[in-house]
Amino acid sequence: MLRQLIGQVEELCGPHSLDRDERWCILDFGNSTMEHDFCNFVEGKSGPLKIVEANKSPPTKKCRREKSRQKGDIMEQQIWKDLPEDLVEAVVARLPVATIFRFRLVCSRWNSLITSASFSQQYAEVPRAHPWFYTTTTYENVNVRAMYDPSMKKWHHSSIPSLPSWMTFFPVASAGGLICFMDLSHRNFYVCNPLNCSFKELPSIQVKAHLNMAVGMILNGKTADSGYKIMWLDDNGNYQVYDSMQNSWSCSGNLPPSIKLPLYLNFRSQTVSIGSMLYFMCVDPGGVLCYDVATCTWRQFLIPYPEHVTNHMLAASGDQVLLVGLLSKNAATCIGVWELQKMTLLWKEVDRMPNVWCLDFYGKHVKMTCLGNRKLLMLSLVTSGRSRRLSTPRVVTYNISKREWQRLPDCKISRGRKRLLLTCGTAFDPFPSALA
């Protein structure tokens, strides 16, 4: 029955099923394309509805089938009217994100339902197949941001009005539908939900940090309503943890003497979060540095990387830590995926990119950037030959659980045909009601 109700909601919340007598202000997901700003607001206006009938034909006798259909529509409307609110929340929580935003347009009651705390709990209980990806790049001195929805296989332009337009920001971490941004000066952090544009500027850090830093983010509970923590770490061992409930940065101590400085962190690899643990990737010596945010304890694992692997980066799927990198030998190059064995603390190869795809890399220099490293990997690949001319960027995804590779449609600039070279990104779980 629940599946039938979900189907009825998707049909009811189509682009032409909107109640125009309500006043609303939400994101326009129904017609969102790369030619339309993903976070533009649409404001509906209420007003009297005028109906003009011209050349009205005389009433005709309705057939039995049409009468039955109308009777069924009346019964369905009555069923939805009498449904308990918790059941409506359970149905809506299982809809696609775009349908949820159209659902808000039906009436004011359903609009307020989406922002309720009980709906947030229902939405958090539903497992999501894939995360979304938030990417950014610079084109003609303009910051271009885009989001990719794997379920719809569609790119959307993103605009966050609260971020200062004259500064360059990078998405560095995410949790619970919220994305943490960091500016180039590494002194300012911002948290935002790109779906509803909820925005928060964090207090400036007071510690003089290294130019480069690794950033991780976790939730205190199942949703952002229970708070979140953000941590930064640099090569000199300086670190701080931000608590959203206290709205302040703090440092709970120093690194243990067993962890030698400098850390030589791999800043091209994103931090991996599993539960209350944050995993940072080290280059020399190779391995993983772990910090438990709940207990404020450090652990370091010296794990040698596989031979002939470059551009290696950490990834996660469930409670499993993985490694993805370019495996090069002689003139051949391919992408490999390794899994960290908990018993032996060694990397075990589990998959490689199909050989047919790897033929395009033969004899070329390949540069790989990981734009998302949770459950579904997004990899941006650029090749260059002897002329050192960069090729057209290629973006692929890798489904860790199904071990499937897939090419993505091109991400183009708004109202243009120029394909973008995505330079930075992060995976995030879309959460329509999460607030920064």
N, C-alpha and C positions, 0 to 999 in steps of 0.2 A: 504493500500500500504506500509505503514511504517513497518508493521509486516512482509510483504513479503520480503522487503529489508533486514531486520534483519536476516531472515532465510537464505537468499543468502550469507550474509557476514559470518555467522557461517559455512556454507558449504565451502565458499571460503577460510576461514582461518583455515582449518583443518591442521593437522600435516604435510600432504604431499603436501600442496598448497603453498609452500614458493618460493619466487623469489631468487634464489641463485646468481644472478648477482649483488645484492646489498650488501653493507658492513654494518653490523649491530652489535649491542652489547646490548642485553637486557636479561631479565630474561627468563629462559626456563620453561614456564608453561605447555607446551604441554605434557612433559613426567615427570612432577614433582610427585614424590612419596616420601614415608618416607625413601627410600633407596638413594634418591638423595637430595643433599643440595638444599633447596628452593631458596637460593639467590646466587647460583653459576652463573657466567656469561658465556655465550656462544658466541664465536666470529666467525662469518662467514667470509670466504675469497672469494674474487672474482677471477675469472680466466677464461681462455678460455675453452669452452665446446667442447669436442671432441666426435664425434658420429661415431661409427664403425658399419657398416652394414655387416652382414654375411649371406650368403645364401638368398640373397634378392629375394623374390618371385615376380612374375610379377604382375603389378597393376590389381586390380579387379574392376568391376563396383560396385559403391556404391548404396545401396538401397535407396529408397525414404525416409524412416524413418530416416536413418543415415544422409542424406543430410539436412533434416528438423532440426535434433538435432544440427548439426554444425551451421546451419544458426541461430538457437536460441542462441547458445553460443556467436556468433559474435555480435548479437543484444544486449545481456546482457552486454558484455564487453563495447560496445558503450554507453549503458545507464549509467554504472558506470563512464565512462570517462567524460561524460557531466553533471554529477550530481553536483549541487552547493555544495560548501564545507560545508556550514552550515547544509545542509541536511545530508551529510555524517557524520558530527559530531553528529547530533541527532540520527542517526542509531547506530553508534558505542557506544555512551553513554549508550545505552540500552542493550548492550551485556554483558555476564558474564565476570568477570575479566580475567579468563584464555584465553578467546577468544580475548579480547582486546589486550593482549600481543602477541598473534599469529598474530593479525591484523597488528601489527607494522612490521612484517617480509615481508609483501607483496611487499612494495616498499618504497623508501625514502620519498615520499610525504606523505604517510599514517603514517610513523614513526614520521615525524615532526608534523603531525596533532595532535597526542596524547599529545604532550608537549605544545600545544598552550594554551593561556589564554582563548580563546573562547571555546575550548573543556572543560576546567575545569568548566566553567560556565554551559555548557550543561550537564556535568556529575553531577554537584551539583543539577540541577533541577530535575533529575530522582530519584524518591523515591526508596530506597533499602529495600528489604523485611527483610533481617537479617544482623546484623553485623558479622564480623569475630572475632576470639578470638586469642589473643597472650598470650602464657603461657611460664613459665620457671620453671625449677627445677634443682637440683644438683644430678648427678649420677656419683659415683666413682670420686668425687672431680672435676668433669667437669660440667660446666654450659650447660644444654641442653635446647634449645628453640624450640618451635613448634607453628604452627598456624593451626587453624581449620576453614575450609570453610563449613558452614552449607548447602549451596546450593548443593555442590558436596558430602557432608558427608565424607570429606577426610582430613587427617592430612598431614601437610607439615613441614619438618624441616626448621628452619630459622637460618641464619647466618648473622651477621652484622659486616663486617670486621673492621669498624671504632671504635667499642667498644673495649677497652683494654681487652685482653683475660685473664689477671691475676687478674681482679677485678670482683666482683659479682654485677650484676645490676638487678633491679626489675622493671617491668612495673607498673607504679602507676596511670597513667591517659592517656586519649587520646582525640583527637578532630580533625575532618577534615581529617582523614586518617593518622595523625601523632600520635606517641606514645611517652610519656614522661617516661624516665628511671631515676632511682635514685640509687646511689651506697650505699654501707653499711655504709660509713662514714657520709652520709647525708650532704655532702658538695658539691657534684657535681651532676648536672642534665644534661641530654642529651635528644635531640629530634630527632626522626628518623622515616622515612617512610619505613617499612620493605619490601614493594613491589618493590621500586626502589632504596633502600639503601641510600636515601638522608639523610644526617647526620649533626647534629649541636651540639656543646658543649656549654652549657650556662655558663655565668660568675659565679664564685663561690659566694655563699652567704656569707656575712660578719657578719651577726648576729649570736651570739652563741645560737643555737636552742637546744631544748630538743632532747633526743635520738630518740624518735618517733615523727613522724609528718604526718599529713594528707595532701594530694596533690590533687588539682583539676585543670582542664584545660578547656578553652572555646575558641571559635573563635570570632574574631571581626566582621566578616561578614558570608557569606555563605561558603566560601572556605578559605584555609590557605593562599591564596595569599593576603588577606586583613589583615593578621596578627592574632596572637593568644596571649592569656595570660595564665600564669601558676601561681598558688598560693599555698603556703605551710603554714600550721598552726600547732602550737604545744600546749601542755597542759597549758603552762604558758601564753598563749595569744600572743606570738610572731608570727608575720606573715609578709610575703613579697609577692609582685606580680611582676612577670616578664612580660615585654612587648616586644614581638618579633620585633616590629617596632623600638623600642628604643634600643633593645639589652641590657637591664639593669634591675636590681631589684629595687623596691621602696616600701615604706610603706606609706600609705595615712593617717595614724592616729592610735589611740589606740582603744581598745574595749570599748563600752559604760560601765559606772559604773553599770548598771543594770545586766550585765553579770558577774557573779562571777567566780573567779579563785580559783583553777585550773579548767580547762574545763572538764577533764575526758572524752576525746574523745575515741571513739571506733575505734582503728586503724586497726582492722580486717575488718571493713566495708569500702568499697571504697566510695569516694566522688561522689555525684550525681550532674550533671550539667543540668540545664534546662534554656535555653535562656542565660541571663547574670547572673543567680543565681547559686551559689554553695551551696550544702547542706552537712553539716557535722553531723555525728551521735554522740550523747553524751550518756554516760552510767549513770552517777550520777550527777544531776538528769536526768532521761530518757527524751529524746526529740531530737530536731533537731535544729542546729545552722546554720543560713543562712547568706550569704554574697553576696551582689549585686556588681559585679565587675564594672558595668557601673556607678553606683551612689556612690560607696564606703560606703555603709550603711550596718549595722548589724541588725539582728533580731534573737530572740531566742524563740522557742516554747517548752514548757514543756509538753510533751505528754507521758502518762504512757504506757508502753509496755503491750501486752497481757500476761495473766498469763501462767506459765509453758513453756515459750518460752526462748530458749537459742540460742547462735550462731546467733543472729539476725543481719541483714545487710540491708542497704538501696539499693533500686533499682529504676529505672525510666522507664516509657513508655510514650512517648509523653510529656505532661505537668503534668503527674501524678506521685507522689512519692509513692513508695511501700516499704513494709517490708517483708523480707523472713527470716525464722528461723526454728529451730527444736522445734516442739511441743511435749513435753514429759510428760507422766502421767503414774504413776506406772511403768510397764515394757514396755509400748508401746511408740514408737517414730515415728513421721512422719514429713514431711516438709510442712509448711503452708505458704500461701501468704496473706498479708494484704494490704489494700489500705488506704491511708490517706484521710479522709474526710475533705474537705476544710471548710465546714460550722461548723462542731463540733470539728475539730482538734482531732479526735479519729481514731484509727486503726480499720478497718472493714475487717473481713476475707472474702476473695473472692475465695480461692481455696486451695486444699490440694493434696499432692501426692496420686496416687491410692493406695487403701488399700492392694492390692496384692503385690505391691512393698515394702510397709512398713513392711510386715511380716518378711523380711530379717533383720530388725532392732530390732525385739522383744528380749528383755532381754540383749541387747548389748549396749555398749557405742558408740555413733556416733559422729564423728567430721566432720563438714561441712565447706568447703572453697568456697567462691564465686569468680569465675574466670572471671566473666563478668556480669554486672548489668544493661545493657541497651537494652531494647526491647526484647532481647532473653537472658535469664539467663543461665549461665553455672555453675554447682555446682559439686564440687569434694567431694565424700563421702567416709569415711574410718571408719570401725567398728572394735571393739575389744571386746572380751569376758572376761571371768574370768582369762584366761591365759595372758591377756593383749597383746596378739599377734595381730598385725595389719593385717587386711584382705587385699585382693587385692583391690586397689582403684577402685571406680566406678564413672564415670562421666556422668551426665545427663544434659539435657537442658530443659528449660521451656519457651514456647512461651506465653508471657504475653497477647497479643491480642487474640490469639486463645485458650488460656488456655489448651495447649497440653504439655504433658511430653514425653520425648524421651531419650532412652539410646544411648550413643555415642560409636563408635568403639574405641578399645583400642589404646592409644597412646604409641607406642613402640620406643625403641632406634633405631638409624640407624643401619641397617644390623643385627638386633638382635630380640629376642623374648621377652625380658624383658619389662614388662609394667611399665610405669613411674607413680610415685605419683606426680601429678601436685600440686605445692605449692603456686604459685602466677600467676596472669594473669589479663588481662583487655580486654574488648570488644572494637573494633575499626571498623570504617567504611572504607572499602578498597577504596583507592583513588589513582589510578595509577600515576597521574601527580602531586600530592601534594609534595611540597618541604619544607624542614625544614628551 
